[in-house]
Amino acid sequence: MPYETDERLKSYLDTNQLHREQLCRAVLAMDRRFSNVRPRHPRGGPDGGRDIDAIFQHTSIAFGAVGFFNQATDSEEMKSKVRAKFAADLDGALGADNNPSVFVFMTNVNLTLGEKEALCKSARDRGLSYCDVLDRERLRIALDAPDGYAVRFQFLSIPLSEAEQASFFARWGGEITTLITSGFQGINESLEKLLFFEESTAALDHFFISLELDRVYRCDEIGHFRAFCQLVLKEPKHRLVAILFGSSDRAYRFRDDVPDAQLNPPGIGASIGEAQWERRTPKSYAMDDEVPDDPSFKAISDYEQTRSSWGVGKDEVREVIFGYDLYGFIRVRPAISVRDLHNARFVLILNEGLADKVTRIHVFANGYKLAEYEQERFRVDKSPTAPNIPTEFSEQELSDRWVRIHHNLTSGFIIDFGRMSPRRADKSRYS
C-alpha cells in the first residue's frame, strides 16, 4: 500500500492542477497547527505564487504553494525544477499585499533532509518566521494514516484495505454517525419549518390549550373548575384585537337562553361547557386614526361572544382542553391566519385548585404544536385578581379564587415562531 500511494503521487494527477491543489489543501488541513485552510482560487487560475491561504497557530498568516510535476522522479534535474519553483513561489508570496510569516511548499518529488533544510533556510533568511517543505514521502505518510484515508481515496482512488477500514472507523466512526444524524435532523427541521410557514398562511381553524395535570384525578377530586385563555394579537387583523376562550363545568353556563335554575349539576363529572369571545376595533376606525371627540366612543369593543358549546362530563381527568374554534361550513367574515399569531401574547386564568394541579402546558393551532411549557418554565400568580370574564360564577364557586399562569420570565406567554419550531401534532383537538 505505501508503494501504491507513492507511485500515484508521482503521476496519477498529471495535468490535473485543480486536484493537486485540493489534495494538498486537504493534507495541510489535517495539521492541527493550521486553521481556516482555504484555496486561493477554488477552480484554479493565477495565484501569485500561493495556492493556499491559512492561519498558523491561530495568529500568523500562512501561504501554501504546490510544486507538483508530471511523471515526477527524484533525479537531480527534477530537484532543480523544485528549487526553481520554490524560489518563484516564495517571491510571489512575499510580494503579496499581506506578507506571510509562514510559508509551506508541497511537492511530489522526494528531497533529502539537507535539501529541505536549505530551502527553508532561504525562506527564513528573507524574514519568514517558519517554513516547511512537504515532499512526496511526507505527503504519503499523511495519506496512509487514518486521517488521510478519505483524502487518498478521493484524489488518488486508492481503496481502503480491511485493516484500514477498521482503523478508519475506529478513529472516525463516532464522528461520522453524529454528523450524519445531525445532518438529517437539520434537513428535517428545515423542511418542517418551511412546510409550517407555507401552511401558516391558511385561516386559523382552531387554537387550543391542553393543561396536563400531575396525575389522573377522579371527577369528584376536580369538582368545579374554570379555565380561560386571554390572547392579544401583536397588531389587529381584520379588526380583531383579542380573543378570550375557556371552559367550565355546568354545560349550559354560557347560554343566555337557559335560566340559572335549569343549569346542569356542578362538577366536571356532570358536564362541561365552552365559550369564546372576541374584541374588535369599530368598522369605521383604524388604530392609527385620531380618537373621535365622543365620550361614548370605544377604540376597542367589549368582548362579544361568538360561540358556545356543551358536552358530557369526565369520570377521570388527565388533562383539561379548551380552545378557540372557527370550524363551520361557511366562514361569514375574514379570519386571521396562523401566521398572525406570531408575537401574540396570552395568559391563562384558572381557579386555584386546578392551577395547582397543572404540570405541563401544550399549545396547538391547525394541527401544529406551537409550544410546550414544563412546570419549571411557568409560575402560578396568586396575587388578587378580578379577570374580565363575561359570565357569572356563584360565590361558592369563586371561593376557589382566580389565579393567573405566566411564563417565568414575562407577564404572559409569547408565541414566537422564530424561537419555537412548530411541529405537526398527532393530537386531535377532541382527543
Legacy VTK file of the C-alpha trace (Angstrom):
# vtk DataFile Version 3.0
C-alpha trace
ASCII
DATASET POLYDATA
POINTS 431 float
0.000 0.000 0.000
2.752 2.595 0.749
4.283 1.750 -2.638
0.954 2.327 -4.409
0.420 5.709 -2.706
3.975 6.766 -3.583
3.554 5.781 -7.234
0.237 7.599 -7.624
1.642 10.766 -6.113
4.262 10.723 -8.858
1.932 10.729 -11.845
-1.745 9.961 -11.106
-2.705 13.642 -11.058
-0.623 14.651 -14.087
-2.130 17.735 -15.788
-4.869 17.938 -13.142
-3.667 21.000 -11.256
-7.038 21.566 -9.570
-6.991 18.157 -7.853
-3.335 18.553 -6.977
-4.128 21.766 -5.093
-7.212 20.264 -3.482
-5.243 17.236 -2.267
-2.517 19.434 -0.794
-5.067 21.729 0.858
-6.721 18.680 2.475
-3.358 17.376 3.717
-2.447 20.763 5.187
-5.838 20.958 6.911
-5.014 17.703 8.759
-2.189 19.537 10.533
-3.835 20.986 13.661
-1.385 23.867 13.695
-3.169 25.280 10.640
-6.720 26.626 10.631
-9.022 28.332 8.135
-7.231 26.458 5.349
-8.764 27.533 2.052
-7.820 27.609 -1.638
-6.874 30.967 -3.130
-8.660 30.122 -6.390
-11.089 27.203 -5.784
-11.433 26.491 -9.514
-7.827 27.202 -10.475
-6.198 30.226 -12.102
-3.319 32.672 -11.465
-2.494 32.716 -7.777
0.575 34.907 -7.421
2.745 32.151 -6.032
0.338 30.943 -3.388
-2.274 28.245 -3.935
-3.488 28.040 -0.324
-4.188 30.590 2.417
-4.268 29.583 6.092
-3.676 30.724 9.659
-0.748 29.196 11.573
-1.208 28.595 15.312
-4.221 30.943 15.349
-2.078 34.065 14.847
0.207 34.044 11.795
-0.686 34.405 8.120
0.414 31.347 6.167
0.673 30.785 2.420
0.973 27.381 0.757
2.329 26.602 -2.709
2.039 23.397 -4.741
5.000 22.211 -6.823
3.785 19.010 -8.485
5.394 17.784 -11.703
4.241 15.336 -14.362
5.914 11.903 -14.201
7.879 13.007 -11.141
11.227 11.380 -10.392
13.868 12.068 -7.782
16.550 12.948 -10.316
18.814 15.964 -9.894
17.160 17.568 -12.910
13.724 17.268 -11.253
15.070 18.563 -7.932
16.475 21.576 -9.762
12.955 22.283 -11.039
11.645 22.007 -7.468
14.210 24.585 -6.251
13.278 26.956 -9.057
9.546 26.543 -8.369
10.102 27.061 -4.657
12.037 30.295 -5.264
9.419 31.622 -7.703
6.508 30.837 -5.399
8.347 32.337 -2.425
8.944 35.551 -4.398
5.275 35.704 -5.296
4.176 35.076 -1.710
6.479 37.757 -0.291
5.240 40.214 -2.897
1.615 39.840 -1.787
-0.306 42.667 -0.145
-0.491 40.705 3.124
3.019 39.461 3.708
3.038 35.989 5.284
5.175 34.964 8.204
4.768 31.252 7.351
5.353 29.511 4.007
4.608 25.851 3.187
5.732 24.207 -0.053
4.315 20.830 -1.176
5.832 18.727 -3.940
5.608 15.207 -5.359
9.399 14.990 -5.599
11.351 13.405 -2.747
14.056 15.561 -1.184
16.751 14.811 1.357
16.683 16.392 4.815
19.579 18.646 3.796
17.804 19.784 0.628
14.635 20.617 2.540
16.548 22.482 5.216
18.354 24.545 2.563
15.020 25.617 1.072
13.598 26.502 4.500
16.758 28.486 5.384
16.414 30.543 2.234
12.878 31.426 3.303
13.906 32.316 6.853
16.732 34.487 5.513
14.073 36.572 3.789
12.220 37.282 7.003
9.801 34.374 7.365
9.415 33.030 10.893
8.579 29.484 9.796
8.875 27.416 6.625
8.091 23.777 5.913
8.537 21.552 2.868
6.209 18.563 2.433
7.824 16.325 -0.169
6.326 13.142 -1.612
7.285 10.987 1.380
5.742 13.450 3.848
2.541 13.520 1.772
2.484 9.719 1.558
2.805 9.339 5.327
-0.108 11.722 5.855
-2.293 9.953 3.267
-1.522 6.456 4.597
-2.651 7.429 8.117
-6.309 7.062 9.268
-6.878 10.815 8.994
-5.783 10.711 5.356
-7.608 7.632 4.060
-10.608 9.595 2.810
-8.394 12.165 1.018
-6.318 9.397 -0.530
-9.428 7.609 -1.804
-10.969 10.839 -3.125
-7.980 12.104 -5.105
-5.821 9.023 -5.743
-8.618 6.418 -5.986
-6.853 4.025 -3.614
-9.416 1.881 -1.765
-9.092 1.046 1.911
-7.946 -2.420 2.898
-9.944 -4.264 5.561
-7.354 -3.336 8.163
-7.517 0.315 7.091
-11.312 0.290 7.187
-11.224 -0.996 10.754
-8.658 1.652 11.673
-10.628 4.395 9.908
-13.935 3.637 11.606
-12.260 3.171 14.966
-10.899 6.709 14.523
-13.900 8.413 12.872
-16.919 6.128 13.276
-18.493 8.055 16.147
-17.987 11.426 14.476
-19.411 10.184 11.164
-22.526 8.799 12.854
-23.040 12.048 14.741
-22.517 14.097 11.587
-24.968 12.027 9.562
-27.586 12.079 12.303
-27.292 15.807 12.942
-27.269 16.464 9.201
-30.526 14.598 8.617
-32.058 16.199 11.689
-31.107 19.632 10.391
-32.610 18.892 6.977
-35.819 17.559 8.523
-36.133 20.575 10.799
-35.621 22.963 7.879
-38.226 21.154 5.762
-40.689 21.110 8.666
-40.213 24.820 9.223
-40.686 25.584 5.510
-43.849 23.488 5.463
-45.169 25.259 8.553
-44.572 28.733 7.149
-46.304 27.709 3.923
-49.324 26.331 5.774
-49.358 29.136 8.343
-50.939 31.437 5.762
-54.161 29.416 5.978
-57.079 30.693 8.064
-56.945 29.792 11.750
-59.450 26.957 12.208
-58.608 26.201 15.813
-56.261 27.296 18.565
-56.390 25.350 21.779
-54.663 24.787 25.090
-54.099 21.451 26.800
-53.390 21.595 30.517
-51.677 18.374 31.530
-52.245 17.530 35.182
-49.743 15.978 37.550
-51.737 12.720 37.720
-55.086 11.213 36.773
-57.846 12.624 39.000
-61.324 11.291 39.720
-64.046 13.710 38.716
-65.012 14.328 42.357
-61.409 15.396 43.093
-61.727 18.148 40.484
-65.341 19.183 41.053
-65.931 22.761 39.907
-63.322 24.102 37.510
-62.825 27.077 35.221
-60.012 27.569 32.728
-59.674 30.505 30.324
-57.085 31.887 27.941
-56.843 35.554 27.010
-54.822 36.159 23.835
-53.899 39.587 22.445
-52.551 39.961 18.903
-49.404 41.979 18.234
-51.434 44.077 15.796
-55.122 43.962 14.807
-56.023 41.727 11.871
-59.421 42.084 10.213
-60.237 44.405 13.151
-59.626 41.548 15.609
-57.599 42.691 18.629
-58.003 39.947 21.231
-59.769 36.672 21.864
-60.926 35.058 25.074
-61.928 31.429 25.313
-62.410 28.929 28.058
-64.169 26.007 29.628
-66.009 25.284 32.885
-68.361 22.776 34.457
-72.158 23.140 34.030
-72.581 22.769 30.269
-75.251 25.467 29.813
-73.401 28.100 31.834
-72.555 30.119 28.711
-76.085 30.078 27.222
-78.229 33.148 27.857
-81.414 31.297 26.982
-81.076 28.817 29.888
-82.214 30.091 33.317
-79.912 29.503 36.272
-82.434 27.114 37.779
-82.067 24.828 34.784
-78.302 24.722 34.744
-76.711 21.327 34.823
-75.419 19.939 38.119
-71.982 21.277 39.079
-68.711 19.389 38.740
-66.583 18.237 35.830
-68.095 14.782 36.104
-71.591 16.065 35.240
-70.996 18.219 32.150
-68.587 20.663 30.507
-69.287 23.896 28.650
-67.072 26.052 26.430
-67.323 29.578 25.052
-65.284 32.139 23.192
-65.360 35.911 22.816
-63.702 38.464 20.520
-62.679 42.097 20.851
-62.523 44.197 17.689
-61.980 47.748 16.548
-65.051 49.587 15.139
-65.611 49.171 11.394
-65.040 52.861 10.715
-61.919 53.208 12.852
-58.279 52.343 12.221
-55.787 52.095 15.071
-53.694 54.996 13.738
-56.706 57.309 13.371
-57.253 60.180 15.777
-59.651 59.323 18.577
-63.056 60.922 17.821
-64.242 63.620 20.193
-67.073 61.488 21.535
-67.212 60.374 25.201
-69.113 57.234 24.245
-66.542 56.153 21.619
-64.586 52.936 22.235
-61.445 52.284 20.218
-61.837 48.606 21.083
-65.180 46.941 21.675
-66.121 44.937 24.731
-65.836 41.180 24.428
-68.547 39.781 22.165
-69.449 36.122 22.479
-69.095 34.319 19.151
-69.577 30.687 20.098
-70.568 28.310 22.880
-70.783 24.562 23.141
-71.649 21.955 25.714
-70.955 18.295 26.315
-70.806 15.416 28.753
-68.500 15.327 31.757
-65.479 13.171 32.538
-65.169 10.412 35.099
-61.373 10.667 35.087
-59.342 13.758 34.275
-55.754 13.635 32.995
-55.891 16.930 31.104
-58.196 19.890 30.564
-58.571 21.013 26.946
-60.261 24.201 25.759
-59.948 26.259 22.610
-60.936 28.880 20.082
-62.635 27.330 17.057
-63.685 28.698 13.678
-64.994 25.437 12.265
-68.041 25.632 10.042
-69.271 25.012 6.522
-69.328 28.730 5.752
-66.992 31.411 7.113
-69.115 34.549 7.216
-66.276 37.018 7.827
-62.499 37.139 7.297
-60.449 35.117 9.746
-56.918 35.589 10.969
-54.240 33.152 9.839
-51.911 31.052 11.954
-49.098 33.411 10.939
-50.978 36.292 12.579
-50.343 34.610 15.941
-46.635 35.477 15.694
-45.642 37.616 18.701
-49.142 37.349 20.195
-49.216 37.257 23.984
-51.514 35.085 26.079
-52.173 34.431 29.751
-54.068 31.589 31.409
-56.734 32.345 34.015
-57.838 29.408 36.196
-59.322 28.578 39.545
-56.552 27.977 42.079
-57.484 24.349 42.735
-56.996 23.465 39.074
-53.892 25.631 38.571
-52.058 23.840 41.386
-52.504 20.541 39.537
-51.077 21.707 36.164
-47.689 20.198 35.391
-47.329 20.934 31.661
-48.950 23.284 29.137
-49.360 22.420 25.435
-50.350 24.918 22.721
-51.799 23.810 19.358
-53.096 25.503 16.207
-54.340 23.973 12.935
-52.740 20.610 13.627
-49.389 22.081 14.717
-47.906 22.032 18.172
-46.713 25.581 18.676
-45.207 25.266 22.149
-44.848 23.167 25.270
-44.071 24.545 28.720
-42.742 22.377 31.522
-43.641 23.277 35.106
-40.205 24.848 35.581
-40.992 27.388 32.851
-44.188 28.878 34.258
-45.472 30.214 37.573
-48.877 30.488 39.209
-49.542 34.107 40.177
-51.822 34.045 43.221
-51.981 37.781 43.775
-55.596 39.113 43.982
-57.160 39.472 40.536
-60.608 40.128 39.096
-60.426 38.996 35.459
-62.889 40.364 32.944
-64.610 37.063 32.196
-68.065 37.887 30.739
-70.007 35.155 32.521
-71.394 34.604 36.009
-69.963 32.359 38.738
-71.504 31.824 42.154
-69.908 32.991 45.386
-69.349 29.390 46.340
-67.509 28.744 43.060
-65.449 31.918 43.459
-64.369 30.810 46.923
-61.808 28.854 44.896
-60.203 32.106 43.785
-58.965 33.190 40.374
-55.215 32.891 39.650
-53.108 33.541 36.572
-50.407 31.385 34.980
-47.492 33.296 33.431
-44.207 32.415 31.830
-41.355 32.551 34.334
-39.629 35.406 32.506
-42.542 37.515 31.260
-46.008 38.627 32.295
-47.538 36.139 29.883
-46.618 33.611 27.198
-45.373 34.942 23.848
-45.858 32.952 20.642
-42.595 33.373 18.742
-42.193 31.285 15.586
-38.560 32.421 15.355
-37.640 30.794 18.663
-40.114 27.908 18.585
-40.229 25.244 15.876
-43.886 24.285 15.334
-44.313 20.611 14.509
-47.118 18.557 13.099
-49.037 17.055 16.003
-50.915 13.756 16.107
-53.036 15.060 18.961
-56.598 15.827 17.950
-58.496 18.839 19.254
-61.066 16.478 20.763
-58.847 13.611 21.956
LINES 1 432
431 0 1 2 3 4 5 6 7 8 9 10 11 12 13 14 15 16 17 18 19 20 21 22 23 24 25 26 27 28 29 30 31 32 33 34 35 36 37 38 39 40 41 42 43 44 45 46 47 48 49 50 51 52 53 54 55 56 57 58 59 60 61 62 63 64 65 66 67 68 69 70 71 72 73 74 75 76 77 78 79 80 81 82 83 84 85 86 87 88 89 90 91 92 93 94 95 96 97 98 99 100 101 102 103 104 105 106 107 108 109 110 111 112 113 114 115 116 117 118 119 120 121 122 123 124 125 126 127 128 129 130 131 132 133 134 135 136 137 138 139 140 141 142 143 144 145 146 147 148 149 150 151 152 153 154 155 156 157 158 159 160 161 162 163 164 165 166 167 168 169 170 171 172 173 174 175 176 177 178 179 180 181 182 183 184 185 186 187 188 189 190 191 192 193 194 195 196 197 198 199 200 201 202 203 204 205 206 207 208 209 210 211 212 213 214 215 216 217 218 219 220 221 222 223 224 225 226 227 228 229 230 231 232 233 234 235 236 237 238 239 240 241 242 243 244 245 246 247 248 249 250 251 252 253 254 255 256 257 258 259 260 261 262 263 264 265 266 267 268 269 270 271 272 273 274 275 276 277 278 279 280 281 282 283 284 285 286 287 288 289 290 291 292 293 294 295 296 297 298 299 300 301 302 303 304 305 306 307 308 309 310 311 312 313 314 315 316 317 318 319 320 321 322 323 324 325 326 327 328 329 330 331 332 333 334 335 336 337 338 339 340 341 342 343 344 345 346 347 348 349 350 351 352 353 354 355 356 357 358 359 360 361 362 363 364 365 366 367 368 369 370 371 372 373 374 375 376 377 378 379 380 381 382 383 384 385 386 387 388 389 390 391 392 393 394 395 396 397 398 399 400 401 402 403 404 405 406 407 408 409 410 411 412 413 414 415 416 417 418 419 420 421 422 423 424 425 426 427 428 429 430
